[in-house]
Amino acid sequence: MDPIIVLGILLALLFNFANGLNDAANSIATIVATKALTPLQAVLLAGVFNLLGPLLFTTAIAATIGRGIVDPVSLTPMLILMGMVGAVLWVFMTSFFGIPVSSSHALIGGLLGAGIAAAGTGAVLWPSLVLIEQTIFYGLVGAILGAIVTGVVAHHRGDFKPWNLLLGGLIGVTMAIPLAIIAGFLKISGILAVVIFIVISPTLGFLSAFALATLVTWIFRNHPPRRLSRTFKNLQIFSGSLQAIGHGSNDAQNAMGIITAMLLAGGLIAEFSVPLWVILTSSLAISLGTLLGGWRVIDKMANRITRIRPYQGFAASTAAGSVLSLMTAFGVPVSTTHAATGAIMGVGATRGYSAVKWGVVREILVAWILTLPAAAIVAGGCYLAARALVGGGF
């Protein structure tokens, strides 16, 4: 086997390890915050269910990563290798500083940067104009309907403000595009899906968690607080497991897609079909990263965004896990970090605007925005440097 392919496989597994290291906070932040489990118990729980997740879902996301970002004709082992270098460097750096970022977006940014450096912008599988127009159409329909509904409700309550329309529009877009995808009206994938869900996944997590936390509060409004806390601490073990399954099923497929693309580019397999050993090793790598735990990231997610009570932890984990599982089933690579952070903000917002530490949220948002271009620049630079050292194309 070509040494570059071997190195690429090892680096892909290292990337999944770093993914688990950073994204460990996604599955266990609320459990740690409410002391439903000790940090070590929570990490062990997440590690086990991260391993189980990819075995319960299809490998559609692996296919998106491996052949839906850069034209397979342009993919070479060295291009894939340099794409991963950019992603791994960014994930490790943000993990060191305790900043939760999307490992999926880092990998996609790395592939984009290396692909453009290798073969220009033509190597990227850009969405068609028709698909963009369809996405805009469904987004506008959702925005208009959302603004109308929100405006009518606010007017009926006697507290209408112009920003109600903007909020309703955002809610409408967040609901309309996923529903159009699920119904089969909108077949969105690749770069377009990644960019759109940078906005939709945290918003969907926010809205789902806000609604679920509000519903739980209303249903259990007459229950003694101490008994309620005990009940939802136990339920958090279930919801945290659901979220870990969603995280593992979505993010573990990043390395699966890369390794399979590497094998295909090297001529070791005839078609893009993820081998069983790739599924198992990729899942194991992300689980090991989770078991070690990204403790600075966990602290920021668990303690610095908002104060979380057990019922809110249950609502946040359930909402984020449901969003991840639903999108994974349809092959959309969403950010587990975005969904989980949005859900934590959503449950915090049920106690009012001031309950969320928006300064910390802004810091996280900046890291989200920078992830794609930062990983792309690093990967592109690494590819050009490697090509200069080798003295030819590869």
C-alpha positions, 0 to 999 in steps of 0.5 A: 500500500502506498505510504501516502495512503497509509499516512492518510488513513492514520491522519483520518483516524487522528482527525476523528480522535480530535473530533471526539476530543473537541465534541465530547462536550456536545453529548455530556455538557448538560449532564456535567452541568446538572451533576446527573453523572460525574464527568468521568461517568458522562465521558464513558457514557458518551464514548460508548454511544458514540461507538454505537451511533455509526452502526445504526445509520447508513453511510450517506454522510460518508459519501457526501464527504468523500465525493460531494465536496471535491470532484472525485476526478480531481481527488488524489491521495496527497490532496486528501492528505493535505485537506486533513492536515488543515482540518486537524490543525484547526481542531486541535488548536481550538480544542487547546483554547477550549473553543467548541467548533465544528469538526465537520466544517473543518474537514470540509474547509480543508478539502476545499482549500486543498482542492482549489490549490490543486486544481482551481475552483473548478475542482469544487462541486458547486451547487447548480443555479436551479438548486440554489433558486429552489432553496431560495424559494422554499426559504422565502415561503417559510420566511413569509409564512413565519413572519405572518404567523408570528406577527398575527400572534404578537398582535393578538397578544398586544405586544407587537414589535417589528423584530417579531417579523424578523424572528418569525421569518428566521423560524419559518426558514429554519422549519421550511428547508428541513421539511422540504428536504424530508418531503423530497421536494428539495434535494440539497447536498454538498457545499450548499447543505453545509453552508445553509445548515451553519445557520439552520442547525443551531437555530433548529436546536435552539427552537426545539430545545426552547419548545421542549423546555417550555412544554416540560415546565408547563406539564410539571408546573405543580410538581415539587422541585426536588422530586422533579430534579431527581426525575430529570437527572435520570432522564438525562442519561437517556437524552445524553445517550441519544445525543451521543448516538447522533454525534457518533452517527454524524461525525464519525462518518467524516473519517469514513468518507475520507478513508474510502475516498483515499482507497478509491483514489489509490485504486484499492477499491473499485467503487465508493463503498465504505468497508466494514473495517473503516466503519469500525476503526472510525467509530473507535477513534472518535470514541477514544477521543471522547473518552479522554474528553476535551475538558476546556470545551466541556467547561465552556459548554456546561458552565459558561453559556447559561446555568442549566437545570436538570429538566433543561439539560434533558430538553437540550440533549433530547432536542440536539440528539433528535436534530442530529439523528434526523439529519443523519438519516437524510445524509445531511452533514450538520454540525453537532457543535452548532446543534448542541450549542443552539439547544443549550442557548434555547433552554437558557432563553426560557428564563429570559434574555439575560439568562444566556451569556451572549458574550460567550456565544459571540466568541463561539459564533466567531469560531464557527464563521472562521472554521471553513475559511481557516481550515481551507487556507491552512490546507491550501498552504500545506498542499502548495508547500508539499508540491513545492518540496516534491517538485511536481504535481501529485 
